[in-house]
């Protein structure tokens, strides 16, 4: 295997965060370039990643006695299709979900970039491990 292609992950979630698609797509590309000896190509790589963001939501967690949340959870769901054109048996299509909790006293807009970076890193780790850990 000499080449890998990563298609843009569009945000198809009901709630769209403008920078998430670009952030996730670029994080996956960077990881593949840094940790493999493959060249990144626009299309038709020996390995191909494509998918979409299917969920982006904030929900309360850690409800206190006064029925207010001490923490909120930002969750991101993605659908990934990985195709290994050299060995089709290693191809997969699956969903991944990661989240980060933050204090309910924090304004989401103030911590959102940091949360997205952390969640994107975790999702990229999951995708990379599932696709290439047996390499």
N, C-alpha and C positions, 0 to 999 in steps of 0.2 A: 504494500500500500504506500503510495507516494503522495496522494492528494486528498484533501478534505474540503467539502463545501458546506457552508452554513447559510441557510436562507433566513431572511428577516422574520422575526417572530411577531406577527401583528397582534395587537391587543383587541381581542374579541370579548372581553369581560364587559359586564353591564356597567361597571364603574371603570372608566378609563383614566389611567394616570399617564400623562403625556410623555414622560421620559423612560418609562419602564421597558417598552419594546426595544428601544435602542440600547439601553443599558444591559439588558439580558443578552441580546444578540452579540454585542461587542464583547461582553465578559466571556461568552462561550468561545468566540473566535480567539481571544487572547489566550485563554487556557490551552486550546488546541495547538496554537503556535508555540507557546512556551514549553509545553510538556510532551510534544511529539516531534518527530523529525519530518512530518508531512508538510507539504506546501498548501497554503490556502488558495483555492480557486473559486471563481464566482459560481460556477455550476458544474455538474457532472463529475464531482470528485469520486475517488474510490470509496470514500465514506461520505455520507450526506446526512445532514441534520436539517430538519424543518419542523415547524409546529406553530403553536399559537398560545397566547396567554388567554386562558379561559375563565379565570376568576381573580378578582381583586376586591377584597372586602375588609372592613374594620368591624370587629365585634367586641363586646365587653367580656372580660374574664375576671375572675377573682372578685365576685360580688361580696360586698361587706354587709354588716348587720343593718345599715341604714338603706340597703338595697341600691347602693351606688357602686359602680365598678372601681376597684382600685387600679386595675390594669385594663388596657385595651389590647387587642390582637390584630395585627395587620397580616392577612393571609394572601398568598399568591398561588394560583393553580395554573399549571401549563400542560399542554398536550404536546408530546414529542414523537416524531417519526424519524427513526434512525435506519438508514439503509446502508448495508455493507455489501457493495457490489462485488467484492472479491470472495466473500463467504456469506451468502444470503441467509444461512442458518443463524447468523449472529445479529440479524436485523431485528428491530422491535418497534412497536408503537404502544406508548403507554402515557399515563398521567403522573405528574409529580406535583406535590404540594409542600410548601414551606411557609413558616410564619415567624414573626418576631413580636414579642410583647413589649409594651411601653406603658409608662405611667399615665393614668387617665388625666392627671393634672397637666400633662404635656400637650401642647397643641400639635396635632398631626403634621401640619405644614412645617413645623419647626424640626421635627425628627424624621420626616418622611424620606428624605434623600439617604440618610444613614441607614434606615430600615431597609430601603430598597436595595442598597449596596450589599447589605448582609444577606438578605433573602436571595438576591441574584447569585451571590457567591455560593450559597448552599445549594441552590438549584443546579448551577453549573457543575458543582462537585457531584451531585447525584447523577446527572446526565453523563458526565465524563466517566464516572465509575461504572455505570451500567453498560456503556458502549465500549469502553477500552480497558477495564481493569484486568481482563483475562488476556490482554495483548501479549 
